Amino acid sequence: MLFETIAKIIAERTGCDVSSVKPESTFAELGIDSLDTVELLMSLEDEIGMEIELDQKVTTVDDLVKFVESKKQD
Amino acid sequence: MIKSEICELLSIEYPIFQGGMAWISDGSLAAAVSNAGGLGIIAAGNAPQDYVREQIKVARELTNKPIGVNIMLLSPFADEVAKVVADEKVEVVTTGAGNPSKYMELWKSAGIKVIPVVASAAMAKLMERLGACAVIAEGGESGGHIGEMATMPLVPQVCDAVKLPVVAAGGIADGRGVAAAFMLGACAVQMGTRFLSADECSIHPNYKEKVLSAKDRCTVVTGRRLGHPVRSLRTQFSNDYQKVEYDSSVSDAELEALAGGALRLAVQEGDLKKGCFLAGQAASMVNKRQKASEIIKEVADEAEIILKRASIWVK
């Protein structure tokens, strides 16, 4: 669920096909730089209705999914 | 006289910051700018804490006006420098190349006003949420490490995104730039390149000469391949670098190594072959050697005349 939401936001931002975003895709492969990550998180916050403060490095889409899930449980 | 909310917020006379340029913006330059009524900013760059402490001391001996320190967050010494500025209670900290969230509490509890440099509207929003008191929206026309957005579209979008005062930077070197920045919604400007010709700027004479003789198309951007583009004057170094930047047989590590120490060679030795002379696109607008105080007065006076005349366009 969370993965689909993130994949959709990435696809909208980068213009790639949503099916090309895989859990193991790295942000670098997807053409997402650090400033894009900030924007991605802000869009994600709007979708899921909570603030996310990214305080660790995430390399793949799955890293981000796991990070947000851990914050949701806090 | 040009005044804005940023003057009251920071207790400065003119809404003009001098950018924190690594290896260049030392305590003497910052003090000269602050004494002239602007905000002088010491650059921590990649320097260790002792250097930064020493430069703050130099500035404090020369001025009792507010000063700032720019912290480059990618620096290996960022953690220790973050503590030094809190100990020394500098009035303002500006940050570049990243997200300063982990230092915000420390700085705010030391009474420091934090003004991050941002290159996007989302980053500005994030900084507002973390408690920044203003943001510097810096376009890619500037020298050194740059973002991809130009000042003209960046400033109004950052102004729309946050309620904080916005300082415009990138491509501003005279009163016309200041007036334009105010029209875009900014309430202050930051200039770096313009201060390279200041008498109090202690860069090598070759560096000053290169800036003074620069023409409009004299700057180039290198380092995009490594994800951190840098604008500098076109020199032997930038030509050599560009040749290998898109040569796939050269590894990223080799490319990274090629740039190591090049800025120091420019600033301290004036090495015209191996030095990397950072400067913004406004370099060709810097044509005379002046005191920092003359630069600030001249730029502010020009802006005042232009802004007073702005109503001529309304019929």
Interface residues (C-beta under 8 A of the other chain):
Chain A: D33 S34 L35 V38 E39 M42 E51 E53 D55
Chain B: G98 N99 S101 K102 A119 S120 A122 M123 K125 L126 R129 G147 G227
